[in-house]
Amino acid sequence: FLTLGSKVLGEGDKDLFEMNLIDEQIDVVSRAFLGLTVSCARCHDHKFDPVPTRDYYALAGIFGSTESLYGPMTNANQFGFDRSLQPIGEHGAAFDEPAKKYREEVAEATSVRNKARSSRYGFVRKKAALENEQKKTNDAARLAEIADEIKTQEAEIAEWDRKIEGHDADLKKLTDNPPEFPDYCMAVRDLGKPIDCAIRIRGEAKQKGDVVSRGVPSLFNVSGESTTADAAIARQQSGRMELAHWLVTDANPLTARVAVNRIWQHLFGRGLVDTPDNFGHMGSRPTHPELLDWMAGQFATKGWSIKQTIRAIVLSRTYRLSSDHSEADSEIDPANIELWRASVRRLDAESLRDAMLFLSGDLNLTPLEGSVISSFDDREFNDRIFPSDEQLRSTHRSVYLPIARYWVPGMLHEFDFADPSLVVGKRTERTMASQSLFLMNSSFMTDRAERVAAEVMSQPWSDRADTAFRRILLRSPTDAESEGLSNLAISLTAANTVTPAAANSVTLPDSGAPVPASQPDNKALAAGWTAACQALLMSAEFRYLP
């Protein structure tokens, strides 16, 4: 949680890099658990909420005394920002040292080999330059000199070839006999010597002010007692455990409220506080403050059980209301703030993709083993990571798709997937032309529609519209809808025939039997039903929860 945030790896200033890393950790922790933008106090006291700069740097001391083990990163090593990972498993510690020594030996052998290749290339360039000069000169004496120099360069190249061959052999010997590696994970651990953090004047990493003892925010300290590390945090500890305990104590009323508000938002589409990451002065006011207080109290007293909170909500009358419209209620509360009905909600990007894969029978429910990143070669981390075609064609659930900070898979991007670089408690919900274009033209959509249409085509003609509606929208069509879908399939069938004469000759069996595969217009008819099924998949009824 603390190590996954974005990092400015191109930052050459170590102090600034560390302060930016700490700032990101303070930001994500304070917004995720407190619903407060504490990071706004990095340069000055918070303009709107009771968070002084001293509180920010009290927290900065906690995270500054914590070593983040995020592993090797792009461009990190040249500035000294590379970190190790935490070995895990029964033999993690025992396997880690041999594995670390092996990686160092491979890195050294690779460096020696690459330096040799670079040196050889220098002589190759010299030889090429001499050969070029040899073609252009007519001076016999100079030609003789060039010939001798070329022989010298060839001898040097041959010598470097011999050395490189030896280096390659040494490297192969190493890589052919690797030790057993442990599993690794990102983690954090206390520094050997925890430190308090000095206030940075105007947030400048180099301009240090008073040193602040490590501690928790003082915004709920109404008794006047100290909340700093003087009494609460042992000098040899970072303070992370004390901070974690404070987050769930009665002295901090925000964590439980933020948590139940997120659960409520997940179930209703809108939180009791509509700004889930900001409960401060600039955030939204709670629509039902007494309900929020009661739910937070129940959540804390019942062991912080998310499952029990969800059960209580979904069994309530409010959650079980239909989305039927009432003109009278709508005039009083058009935005449904008072929850007089269920709000119609659009499926998020992941659910939409998974639902379409499930409908077409392609969804692979088998959990993916390991991380998707493990399928990338180490060299790909030297630049931006772009998933392969095979990874993009994955039919696993969307949770297993590879997500890079600067690249999100096309369908997820089109349907408002959260920005991977930011803390996003509530996604933006846009309606854009590109979404319709994706639904109409993407190969993903046509593939799903073709598979559903194949099932529909296996039914008698009279049952096809009913099968399509039941399969996609989980209900039977009305007579008008059934006739409309059938007519759409007919018109699209005619549009997909090879010639106008063939279009005019499209006939449908009156007997209700399936169209035989040998029938000439079968391919065009399949295309017609594919387009008809795609129309249902594109419909608002499919893409929205009633």
C-alpha positions in Angstrom: 0.0 0.0 0.0 2.8 2.4 0.9 5.1 1.4 -1.9 2.8 1.3 -4.9 2.6 5.1 -5.5 4.1 6.9 -8.4 7.7 8.1 -8.1 9.7 10.8 -9.9 12.6 8.5 -10.8 14.2 11.2 -13.0 14.7 13.4 -10.0 18.4 13.7 -9.4 18.1 15.4 -6.0 18.0 12.7 -3.4 16.5 14.9 -0.6 13.7 16.0 -2.9 13.1 12.5 -4.1 12.7 11.3 -0.5 10.4 14.2 0.4 8.3 13.6 -2.6 8.0 9.9 -1.7 7.0 10.8 1.8 4.5 13.3 0.5 2.9 10.7 -1.7 2.6 8.3 1.3 1.1 11.0 3.5 -1.4 11.9 0.8 -2.6 8.4 0.1 -2.9 7.4 3.8 -4.6 10.6 4.9 -7.1 10.6 2.0 -7.7 6.8 2.1 -8.3 6.6 5.9 -9.1 10.1 7.1 -10.7 11.7 4.1 -8.4 14.7 4.5 -5.9 16.3 2.2 -3.1 16.5 4.8 -0.5 16.8 2.0 -1.8 20.4 1.4 0.1 21.3 4.6 3.5 20.5 3.1 4.3 24.2 2.4 2.0 26.0 4.8 -0.8 25.4 7.3 -3.8 23.9 5.5 -5.9 26.8 4.2 -9.3 25.2 5.0 -8.8 22.3 7.5 -7.2 22.3 11.0 -4.0 20.7 9.8 -0.9 22.7 10.7 2.4 22.3 9.0 3.8 20.8 12.2 1.3 17.9 11.9 2.5 17.2 8.3 6.1 16.9 9.3 5.2 14.9 12.4 3.8 12.4 10.0 6.7 12.9 7.6 9.0 11.8 10.4 7.1 8.5 10.7 7.3 7.8 6.9 10.8 9.2 6.7 11.8 6.6 9.4 10.3 3.9 7.2 12.3 2.2 4.4 10.1 1.5 1.3 11.1 -1.7 -0.4 9.7 -1.1 -3.9 12.4 -3.0 -5.9 14.5 -2.0 -8.9 12.9 0.8 -10.9 13.4 2.4 -14.3 16.3 4.9 -14.2 16.4 4.6 -10.4 19.9 3.1 -10.1 21.7 6.0 -11.8 20.5 8.3 -9.0 20.9 5.8 -6.2 17.1 5.3 -5.7 17.0 1.5 -6.4 15.6 -0.5 -3.5 15.5 -4.2 -2.7 12.4 -6.3 -2.3 11.3 -8.3 0.8 11.9 -12.1 0.5 9.0 -14.1 1.6 8.1 -17.8 2.1 9.5 -20.5 4.4 13.0 -20.3 3.0 12.9 -16.6 1.9 15.7 -15.4 4.2 17.9 -18.4 3.5 17.6 -18.1 -0.3 17.8 -14.3 -0.4 21.6 -13.9 0.2 22.7 -16.5 -2.5 20.2 -14.9 -4.9 21.4 -11.4 -4.2 25.1 -12.5 -4.7 24.1 -14.3 -7.9 22.4 -11.1 -9.3 25.5 -9.1 -8.4 27.8 -11.5 -10.1 25.5 -11.6 -13.2 25.4 -7.8 -13.3 29.2 -7.6 -13.0 29.8 -10.2 -15.7 27.3 -8.5 -18.0 29.0 -5.2 -17.4 32.4 -6.6 -18.2 31.1 -8.3 -21.4 29.3 -5.1 -22.5 32.4 -2.9 -21.9 34.4 -5.4 -24.1 31.8 -5.1 -26.8 32.0 -1.3 -26.6 35.8 -1.4 -26.9 35.6 -3.8 -29.9 33.1 -1.5 -31.6 35.7 1.4 -31.3 38.1 -0.6 -33.4 35.4 -1.6 -35.9 34.6 2.1 -36.4 38.3 2.9 -36.9 38.6 0.1 -39.5 35.4 1.3 -41.3 36.8 4.9 -41.4 40.2 3.6 -42.8 38.4 1.5 -45.5 36.4 4.6 -46.5 39.5 6.6 -46.7 41.2 3.8 -48.7 38.5 4.1 -51.4 39.0 7.9 -51.8 42.8 8.3 -51.8 45.2 7.8 -54.7 48.4 8.3 -52.7 50.3 5.1 -52.9 52.3 5.8 -49.7 49.1 6.6 -47.8 47.4 3.5 -49.2 50.3 1.4 -47.8 49.9 3.1 -44.4 46.2 2.5 -44.5 46.6 -1.2 -45.3 48.9 -1.6 -42.3 46.6 0.2 -40.0 43.6 -1.9 -41.2 45.6 -5.0 -40.4 46.3 -3.6 -36.9 42.6 -2.9 -36.4 41.7 -6.4 -37.6 44.1 -7.9 -35.1 42.6 -5.8 -32.3 39.1 -6.8 -33.3 40.1 -10.5 -33.4 41.6 -10.1 -29.9 38.5 -8.5 -28.6 36.4 -11.2 -30.2 38.4 -13.7 -28.3 37.9 -11.8 -25.0 34.2 -11.4 -25.7 33.8 -15.1 -26.4 35.4 -15.7 -23.0 33.1 -13.2 -21.3 30.1 -14.8 -22.9 31.2 -18.2 -21.7 31.6 -16.9 -18.2 28.2 -15.3 -18.3 26.5 -18.4 -19.7 28.1 -20.5 -17.0 26.6 -18.2 -14.4 23.1 -18.0 -15.9 23.0 -21.7 -16.6 23.5 -22.5 -12.9 21.3 -20.0 -11.0 20.6 -20.6 -7.3 17.0 -21.1 -6.0 15.3 -17.8 -5.7 12.8 -16.9 -3.0 9.5 -15.2 -3.8 9.6 -11.4 -3.3 7.0 -8.7 -2.5 7.0 -5.0 -1.9 7.1 -4.1 1.7 8.2 -1.5 4.3 10.4 -1.8 7.3 11.8 0.6 10.0 15.1 2.2 9.4 17.9 1.1 11.7 17.9 4.6 13.3 14.5 6.4 13.0 14.7 10.1 12.7 12.5 13.1 13.3 11.8 15.4 10.3 12.6 19.1 10.1 10.0 21.4 8.7 10.8 22.4 5.1 10.3 26.1 4.7 7.8 26.7 1.9 8.1 23.0 1.2 11.7 23.4 -0.2 13.7 20.2 0.5 16.9 22.1 1.2 15.4 24.8 3.4 15.1 23.3 6.9 13.4 24.8 9.9 12.5 23.4 13.3 12.7 19.6 13.9 9.2 18.1 14.7 8.9 15.0 16.8 7.2 12.1 15.2 3.5 11.9 16.0 -0.1 11.7 14.8 -2.3 14.7 13.6 -3.5 16.9 16.4 -6.8 17.9 14.9 -8.8 15.9 17.4 -6.7 16.8 20.4 -9.3 18.8 22.3 -7.8 17.9 25.7 -4.6 19.7 25.1 -2.5 16.6 25.7 0.6 16.0 23.6 0.2 13.8 20.5 3.8 13.8 19.5 6.4 11.0 19.9 7.6 12.3 23.2 5.5 9.9 25.1 3.7 7.8 22.4 6.5 6.6 20.0 9.6 4.9 21.2 12.8 6.5 19.9 13.9 3.3 18.3 10.6 2.8 16.3 9.3 4.6 13.2 5.9 5.2 14.7 3.9 3.3 12.0 2.4 1.0 14.5 1.3 3.9 16.7 -0.2 5.7 13.7 -2.1 2.5 12.7 -3.5 2.1 16.3 -4.5 5.8 16.4 -6.3 5.5 13.1 -8.8 3.0 14.6 -9.1 4.4 18.1 -12.1 6.3 19.5 -9.8 9.4 19.6 -10.1 9.5 15.8 -13.8 9.6 14.6 -13.0 9.9 10.9 -11.6 6.4 9.9 -14.9 4.6 10.5 -17.0 7.2 8.8 -14.7 7.3 5.7 -14.8 3.4 5.6 -18.6 3.1 5.8 -19.1 5.9 3.3 -16.9 4.0 0.8 -19.0 0.9 1.4 -22.2 2.9 0.9 -20.9 4.5 -2.3 -20.0 1.1 -3.7 -23.5 -0.2 -3.1 -25.5 2.9 -4.0 -23.3 4.6 -6.5 -23.1 7.7 -4.4 -21.7 8.1 -0.9 -23.5 9.8 2.0 -20.5 12.2 1.6 -20.1 12.7 -2.2 -16.4 13.4 -1.9 -15.1 10.1 -0.4 -11.5 11.4 -0.3 -12.3 14.7 1.3 -14.4 15.1 4.5 -12.8 18.5 5.1 -14.2 22.0 4.6 -13.9 21.9 0.8 -15.6 18.5 0.6 -19.4 17.8 0.3 -21.6 17.9 3.4 -23.1 14.5 4.4 -26.7 14.1 3.1 -27.6 12.0 6.1 -25.2 12.8 9.0 -27.1 11.0 11.7 -27.1 7.8 9.6 -23.4 8.1 8.8 -22.6 8.5 12.6 -24.8 5.5 13.5 -23.2 3.3 10.8 -19.7 4.3 11.8 -20.5 3.4 15.4 -21.9 0.1 14.4 -18.9 -0.6 12.2 -16.4 0.1 14.9 -18.2 -1.8 17.7 -18.8 -4.9 15.5 -15.1 -5.4 14.9 -14.8 -3.2 11.7 -16.5 -6.0 9.8 -17.1 -4.9 6.1 -19.1 -8.1 5.6 -21.6 -7.2 8.4 -21.9 -3.6 7.2 -22.7 -4.8 3.6 -25.2 -7.3 5.0 -27.0 -4.6 7.0 -27.2 -2.2 4.0 -28.4 -4.7 1.4 -31.1 -6.1 3.7 -32.4 -2.6 4.3 -35.6 -1.3 2.7 -33.7 1.6 1.1 -31.4 -0.7 -0.8 -34.2 -2.9 -2.0 -36.2 -0.1 -3.5 -36.9 -0.2 -7.3 -35.7 2.4 -9.7 -39.3 3.2 -10.8 -39.9 6.8 -11.4 -42.4 9.0 -9.4 -43.3 12.3 -10.9 -44.3 13.7 -7.5 -41.2 12.6 -5.7 -39.0 13.7 -8.6 -40.4 17.3 -8.3 -39.4 17.4 -4.6 -36.0 15.6 -5.0 -34.9 15.3 -8.7 -31.4 14.2 -7.8 -32.6 11.4 -5.5 -30.5 12.7 -2.6 -33.1 11.4 -0.1 -33.0 8.0 -1.8 -36.8 7.6 -2.5 -35.9 5.2 -5.3 -32.9 3.2 -6.5 -30.6 5.2 -8.7 -29.8 3.7 -12.2 -26.1 3.2 -12.4 -23.8 2.5 -15.3 -21.6 -0.6 -15.1 -17.9 0.3 -14.5 -15.4 -0.5 -17.2 -14.2 -3.8 -15.6 -17.8 -5.1 -15.0 -18.8 -4.2 -18.6 -15.9 -6.0 -20.1 -16.4 -9.1 -17.8 -20.1 -9.2 -18.5 -19.6 -9.2 -22.3 -17.0 -12.0 -22.0 -19.3 -14.0 -19.8 -22.2 -13.6 -22.2 -20.1 -14.9 -25.1 -18.8 -17.8 -23.0 -15.2 -16.6 -23.2 -14.7 -15.4 -19.6 -11.9 -17.4 -18.0 -12.7 -17.6 -14.3 -9.5 -19.4 -13.4 -7.3 -17.1 -11.2 -4.1 -16.0 -13.0 -1.0 -17.3 -11.4 1.5 -14.7 -10.3 1.7 -11.1 -11.5 1.1 -10.1 -15.1 4.4 -8.1 -14.8 6.3 -11.4 -14.5 5.6 -11.9 -18.2 7.6 -8.9 -19.2 11.3 -9.2 -19.9 13.6 -7.2 -17.6 14.8 -5.2 -20.6 11.2 -3.8 -21.1 11.6 -1.9 -17.8 14.2 0.3 -19.4 11.4 2.1 -21.2 7.7 2.2 -21.2 5.8 -1.1 -20.8 3.3 -1.9 -23.5 1.3 -5.2 -23.2 1.6 -7.7 -26.0 -1.2 -8.7 -28.3 -1.6 -11.9 -26.4 -2.0 -10.1 -23.1 -4.5 -7.7 -24.7 -6.5 -10.7 -25.9 -6.6 -12.2 -22.4 -10.1 -13.5 -21.5 -9.3 -13.5 -17.7 -11.3 -11.1 -15.5 -10.4 -7.5 -15.9 -8.7 -7.5 -12.5 -5.9 -9.5 -14.1 -5.2 -7.1 -17.0 -1.8 -5.4 -17.0 -2.1 -1.7 -16.0 0.7 0.7 -16.4 0.5 4.3 -15.1 0.9 5.8 -18.6 -1.2 3.2 -20.5 -4.6 1.7 -19.7 -6.2 -1.0 -22.0 -8.4 0.6 -24.6 -11.9 -0.5 -23.3 -11.1 0.4 -19.7 -9.7 3.8 -20.8 -12.8 4.6 -22.9 -15.2 3.8 -20.0 -13.6 5.9 -17.3 -11.1 3.6 -15.6 -9.4 5.4 -12.7 -6.1 7.1 -13.4 -3.4 4.7 -12.0 -1.2 7.5 -10.9 -3.7 9.2 -8.6 -5.8 8.5 -5.5 -9.3 8.1 -7.0 -12.1 7.5 -4.5 -14.8 8.2 -7.0 -14.5 7.8 -10.8 -15.5 10.3 -13.3 -18.5 9.2 -15.3 -18.4 10.6 -18.9 -20.6 10.1 -21.9 -18.5 10.5 -25.0 -18.7 9.7 -28.8 -15.7 7.5 -28.5 -17.6 5.1 -26.3 -20.3 4.6 -28.9 -17.6 4.2 -31.6 -15.9 1.5 -29.5 -19.2 -0.3 -29.0 -20.0 -0.1 -32.7 -16.6 -0.8 -34.3 -14.2 -2.6 -32.0 -13.2 -6.2 -32.8 -13.8 -7.0 -29.1 -17.5 -6.1 -29.5 -18.0 -7.9 -32.8 -16.3 -11.1 -31.5 -18.6 -11.1 -28.5 -21.7 -10.5 -30.7 -20.7 -13.2 -33.1 -20.5 -15.8 -30.3 -23.8 -14.8 -28.8 -25.4 -14.8 -32.3 -24.1 -18.4 -32.9 -26.2 -19.5 -29.9 -29.2 -17.5 -31.1 -28.8 -19.0 -34.7 -29.0 -22.5 -33.2 -32.7 -21.8 -32.2 -35.7 -21.9 -34.5 -36.5 -18.6 -36.1 -39.5 -17.9 -34.0 -37.4 -18.3 -30.8 -34.4 -16.3 -31.8 -35.5 -12.8 -30.6 -36.6 -14.3 -27.3 -33.3 -16.2 -27.0 -31.3 -13.0 -27.7 -33.2 -10.9 -25.1 -33.1 -13.6 -22.5 -29.4 -14.2 -23.0 -28.3 -10.5 -23.1 -31.0 -8.6 -21.1 -32.2 -11.5 -18.9 -35.9 -10.9 -19.8 -38.4 -11.9 -22.4 -39.1 -9.2 -25.1 -42.4 -7.7 -25.7 -44.2 -8.5 -29.0 -43.1 -5.2 -30.4 -39.5 -5.7 -29.3 -39.4 -9.3 -30.7 -40.7 -8.1 -34.1 -38.4 -5.1 -34.1 -35.3 -7.3 -33.4 -36.3 -9.8 -36.0 -36.9 -7.1 -38.6 -33.5 -5.6 -37.8 -31.8 -9.0 -38.3 -33.6 -9.3 -41.7 -32.6 -5.8 -42.9 -29.0 -6.4 -41.8 -29.0 -9.8 -43.5 -30.1 -8.2 -46.7 -27.4 -5.5 -46.3 -24.7 -8.3 -45.9 -25.6 -10.3 -49.0 -23.2 -10.3 -51.9 -25.6 -9.0 -54.6 -28.9 -7.2 -54.8 -30.5 -10.3 -56.3 -29.4 -12.3 -53.3 -30.8 -9.7 -51.0 -34.1 -9.9 -52.7 -34.1 -13.7 -52.4 -33.5 -13.8 -48.6 -36.3 -16.1 -47.3 -37.0 -17.1 -43.7 -38.5 -20.6 -42.9 -42.1 -20.5 -41.9 -41.8 -23.8 -40.1 -39.7 -22.3 -37.4 -36.8 -24.6 -38.1 -33.2 -23.3 -37.9 -31.7 -22.1 -41.2 -29.6 -24.9 -42.6 -25.8 -24.3 -42.8 -25.9 -25.1 -46.5 -28.4 -22.4 -47.3 -26.7 -19.8 -49.5 -27.7 -16.8 -47.4 -26.6 -18.4 -44.1 -23.4 -16.3 -43.8 -25.3 -13.1 -44.5 -28.0 -14.2 -42.0 -25.4 -14.8 -39.4 -24.0 -11.4 -40.0 -27.5 -9.9 -39.6 -28.0 -11.6 -36.2 -24.5 -10.7 -35.1 -25.3 -7.0 -35.7 -28.7 -7.4 -34.0 -27.1 -9.0 -30.9 -24.4 -6.2 -30.9 -27.2 -3.7 -30.8 -28.6 -5.3 -27.6 -25.1 -5.3 -26.1 -24.8 -1.6 -26.9 -28.2 -0.8 -25.3 -28.5 1.3 -22.2 -30.5 -1.5 -20.6 -27.5 -3.8 -20.8 -24.9 -1.2 -19.7 -26.8 0.2 -16.7 -27.9 -1.4 -13.5 -31.7 -0.8 -12.9 
